[in-house]
Amino acid sequence: MTTPHPMLRITDEVAAALRDGRPVVALESTIISHGMPYPQNVAMATEVEGIVREHGAVPATIAVLDGVPRIGLDADDLELLASHGGVAKVSVRDLPYVVARGVHGATTVAATMRLAALAGIRVFVTGGLGGVHRGAPESFDVSADLTELSQTDVTVVSAGVKSILDIGLTLEKLETLGVPVLVEGSDEFPSFFSRSSGFAAPMRVDGAEQVAAVMRAKWDLGIAGGVVVAQPIPVEDEIPAAEIDGIIAQALADMDDLGITGKDATPYLLGRIVEITGGASLTANIALVRANARLGAAIARAYAG
């Protein structure tokens, strides 16, 4: 058992599960504060924690509150993250600042991975991965999620790379960084809102036991870093690629017109896509997070077993 870092505040439920070697699933908080509108965000966060419990694991939503890295949150904490206007979006580079300043921060994939690893949690569920942004050869805009995946021993379950990004370049970067990319039950890499992306699955797995076997093999070999598990959105909930591609193009053009860049780009684009689709993208986003929570709990159980 990994001894949790002393700067973390861990709920009794999560601490007991970690101590006993029972399955725990980390959940990020940026999706709550910056990825969905209120009140759908707090309802989603509460529901996803329930799904993890129903499928035999303990949920640990991660955030920084009043400068304290928190592993596991209560209902009041989730409500604060969902509704408070002053919650910062926190990647790994921002963690020292928000901790030192004693402020609130919602953790991205990268920051959630780092804090989960410090707590001894090996499985983390999110919606979509960050990656290489479109136009990155000129802007050099590449998510810290990829760097973190190269060095932090956590398996990240998602619906693939956010479709607003350059999926092909992201897969190339993950290969360069030595990160295994597993696709659950499909020979094609998914693209968040859609089951298809036009890119082949780097490695296919079928079921949680196969994922857990890859995790054990990687870390038993002493190969540091994470594992990506991409699960296609359920068929009934997807927005076909041909449909969403035009919507993303419009949102990107709108963002360029407004001059929005950097860490503000993804929240703006996701929000704009919700507007353009009349809420259909939000429905799809919630559906894929539910599905990922079920798979993540199964992987955590298989790995703990």
Disulfide bonds with the S-S distance in Angstrom:
none
